[in-house]
């Protein structure tokens, strides 16, 4: 039975040599005990390896090997619902105006799922476009990562996407829940599976329908969110072509009080309790509340932590801010984008923003903006992008990557 294990080392050791204890895996990327960037090596072994020396054919057993691998982004795609809701439309149902919303957020329109549309269908459409651009067949996908906080099944949606794409080899598919940071965590996870697990093609999807969790009578939150899906194909490559230069990831549960959609019990009469049953059993059916957000605190968190994270990711990558061709942030609020760009001294013309057209689409915002920029010719092969996600949890992180 074959298995794959990942090794982190600045040079290729012998198969029997233990990994030096000075080498570790850190949340801010891969580095040695001396802070030197290192590569990931994958060792695939097969039971009955003694057959190798006896002349067994490759089809019978695989030779244990140590291979340096990198990863790169080779395809992207996106999809949005058909219904567009403008600020003027919202002004008909809550006390607001187009000017009030656009000045404070930069948002003018958003897309919302309606009727028979589904988040799964959007994710499938975005995935097909990404696979087509990458020229990768669905049967060549080794892993599907669905980054979402709003799955249409309690147990996750990734397997349904795998099914809809027609992946006949039944590759692993599972969800990642990290709100607006989800897609970035999916990217880093894909890199780890490729570098350390021997995977070749990983489909990373960011998709959310937060319109289903918004209180449409609360003008403080309903003006912000929209629905969308975006996807990228992350592919194994030689280490010399590696396109993920460095990353930095964090979370702080103390900030959950500022942004959450906590579970609540439905208020319903219980037939139990009067006949001697244990109080509180069976439990009442529960559901998630609408999004609760302290906008001022979230803004302060973002403009403080995101620049620090990008600077750390640049340091891990051995790069400086002048190396960045594009700054691509989670599309939450134009004021946040402007503040982070100013802190990092990135000029406005190098900041990617499509916030005005779609609002905050949570885990979909980064791949949606990336896809539009690639297809319009703005982002070209070889460009270096500083990407950052931040949101509920609180979670935040950054990655320095190259497109293509």
C-alpha positions, -999 to +999 in steps of 0.1 A: +000+000+000+015+033-011+018+063+010+034+097+007+052+117+033+066+153+032+102+163+042+114+198+047+151+202+042+176+226+026+192+197+007+183+162-003+192+137+025+196+100+021+165+080+025+177+066+058+190+098+073+169+115+099+157+151+094+179+175+114+160+187+145+168+223+136+143+222+107+106+230+114+074+241+098+062+275+109+028+293+104+046+319+083+060+295+057+087+269+054+121+277+070+150+261+086+162+267+122+184+295+108+155+312+089+168+300+055+140+294+030+138+257+022+120+234-002+096+205+003+106+171-008+081+142-013+090+106-007+067+079-022+073+044-009+056+011-016+053-020+004+075-048-010+102-023-019+126-052-020+112-060-055+130-029-068+164-046-066+150-078-081+140-061-114+103-055-108+086-034-135+075+002-126+039-010-130+044-034-101+061-011-076+073+025-075+109+033-067+112+053-034+123+087-045+129+122-031+116+149-054+118+187-050+084+202-059+069+236-063+034+248-072+019+274-094-014+289-103-024+279-139-061+286-142-089+306-128-126+311-132-156+328-115-194+329-116-220+353-101-258+352-098-280+368-124-298+393-101-280+426-095-291+447-065-281+483-066-278+508-038-309+524-051-327+491-048-316+488-012-328+523-005-364+510-012-363+485+017-339+502+043-332+538+054-302+544+032-290+561-001-266+554-029-244+582-017-244+570+020-233+535+009-208+543-017-190+570+003-186+546+033-179+514+015-171+519-022-200+495-030-226+503-057-239+469-067-240+433-055-252+400-069-277+379-049-289+343-054-326+339-062-350+313-075-335+281-086-299+293-085-275+276-060-241+282-046-231+248-057-239+256-093-219+288-091-189+269-077-192+243-105-194+270-132-163+288-118-144+254-115-151+245-151-138+278-163-106+274-142-101+239-155-106+250-191-080+278-187-056+254-171-062+228-197-067+202-170-092+174-173-115+168-143-101+133-140-067+147-134-078+166-103-063+151-071-081+172-045-110+197-043-110+223-016-143+242-012-137+273+009-170+285+022-189+295+053-223+290+037-225+254+024-258+241+011-254+209+031-245+208+068-218+183+060-201+203+033-204+209-005-171+199-020-181+163-028-211+176-048-188+198-068-165+168-075-195+148-086-208+176-109-174+180-125-174+143-134-142+134-115-144+096-121-114+088-099-132+100-067-105+124-056-107+137-020-130+167-016-137+186+015-147+221+028-126+247+046-145+271+068-126+304+075-150+330+063-133+358+043-098+342+048-110+309+035-097+311+000-062+321+011-061+292+036-072+270+007-043+282-014-017+275+013-034+241+020-031+232-017+006+241-017+012+219+013-006+189-003+014+194-035+048+200-018+044+175+010+019+150-003+028+144-039-005+158-053-003+172-089-035+192-095-056+208-067-088+227-074-093+255-048-128+272-048-140+302-028-177+305-028-202+321-004-239+332-003-239+355+027-271+371+015-288+341+032-274+351+065-280+389+063-307+408+082-322+428+053-336+453+077-302+462+091-286+488+070-253+484+087-248+449+073-272+442+044-255+469+022-221+451+024-226+415+011-231+397-021-229+362-035-203+347-059-178+319-066-143+318-078-118+290-084-082+284-093-061+254-103-029+249-083-005+226-101+028+209-092+059+221-109+097+220-106+110+239-077+126+264-100+091+274-112+076+276-077+050+304-076+042+306-039+071+326-024+060+330+012+029+332+034+018+344+069-013+331+087-030+340+120-062+337+140-075+353+172-107+339+188-109+369+211-121+389+181-151+366+175-173+390+195-168+417+167-180+395+138-201+364+141-232+345+131-236+323+162-260+293+165-293+300+183-321+277+194-355+282+178-381+295+202-407+267+202-428+251+229-415+218+241-439+190+249-414+176+274-408+189+309-442+184+324-440+146+324-407+143+343-384+144+313-349+158+318-349+195+313-335+206+280-337+172+263-343+165+235-326+197+224-345+222+203-338+226+167-312+253+161-301+276+133-275+303+127-283+339+135-279+367+110-244+383+107-235+405+137-207+429+131-190+458+149-179+476+118-155+500+136-136+472+154-134+451+122-120+481+103-094+487+130-084+451+130-080+450+093-059+482+088-036+471+117-031+434+111-032+431+073-002+453+065+018+435+092+009+402+077+019+412+041+052+426+054+058+393+072+050+373+040+073+395+020+101+389+045+096+352+044+097+353+006+129+374+007+112+402-012+104+438-007+073+459-014+088+471-047+087+436-060+049+435-060+031+441-093-003+439-077-020+441-043-050+419-041-070+421-008-102+406+003-128+430-011-145+441+021-145+479+021-127+504-002-115+523+028-097+492+041-081+487+007-070+523+005-056+523+041-036+491+036-022+503+003-012+536+019+005+517+047+025+495+023+032+525-001+015+507-030+001+532-055-037+531-063-031+519-099-015+487-086-044+478-063-070+454-077-105+463-068-139+452-081-157+459-048-180+485-065-197+458-086-200+429-062-197+440-026-181+417+000-184+381-014-164+366+015-143+336+004-151+343-033-138+379-033-101+372-040-106+345-068-134+366-084-112+397-085-082+377-097-102+360-125-115+393-138-080+408-137-065+379-156-091+377-183-090+415-188-052+413-193-044+434-163-027+405-145-003+387-168+019+356-165+049+362-143+033+390-123+039+389-086+008+395-064+005+401-027-027+385-016-044+390+018-076+377+034-092+387+067-125+382+084-145+363+110-128+342+135-110+364+136-087+350+109-062+367+086-032+359+064-012+368+034+007+351+006+031+363-020+026+345-053+033+346-090+005+342-116+012+316-142 
